[in-house]
Amino acid sequence: MDPRAAYLTQSLLEGVMNYGTAAAVRGHGFTAPAAGKTGTSHDAWFAGYTSNLICIVWVGNDDYTDVKIEGAHAAEPIWTEFMKRAILLPQYSDVKPFVAPAGITTARIDKTSNLIADSTCPGNILYAAFLDGTAPINTCSQMSESPQNLIQRILGIGGSKSETTTPPPTTGAPIVRVPPNTPPDGNAPDTTQQPTPPKKKNFFQKIFGGGKDKDKDKQQEQPAPPPQ
């Protein structure tokens, strides 16, 4: 499987032991790099491992009657005591930390906001692994800011309704109509009729160029003025 996906799962299971339901493992004195998961149904269990040893502890009744105790309280203390002794043995003592493959970013996360932790939130912190480019961008100090849509930030729209938009200033310059040049045959143009303003293209015509050919065809269909 993709090593990055495997490591994300690995990192989550490390988080269970460091911050989650199996955090008591650390409180009971097991400090080696490890990962694991508690489980509780009618029975209780804990599955955990180091870089070179895996151990699963199950606590339950053969008839599947409810033991009425969670894995964190029933199986985890047994697992911890076993692993503390196991890593003292030569064959299991070379415990190595889990190393992230290329393409993984580890971020320092504020547990309250799930954003990047900075100096304003030094207390409730965890470290989480993300695929490159998927980690949060904002920090916990930005929690109190009023939310603004990403598109609004890009386009600069969506401000408060009470804000008034000032129209752009106008120059007040007069519009000057320049008469067409006199044709080569000496005939002056008819200035008694105002030129027809060009028809504005709609939004889709501007994008796809529609309507240009029709305008050209209309110009070609108009007969030439009779000689005077």
Salt bridges, closest charged atoms under 4 A:
ASP2 OD2 - ARG4 NH2 2.84
GLU70 OE1 - HIS73 ND1 3.01
GLU76 OE2 - HIS28 ND1 3.24
GLU81 OE2 - ARG85 NE 3.28
ASP94 OD2 - LYS96 NZ 2.48
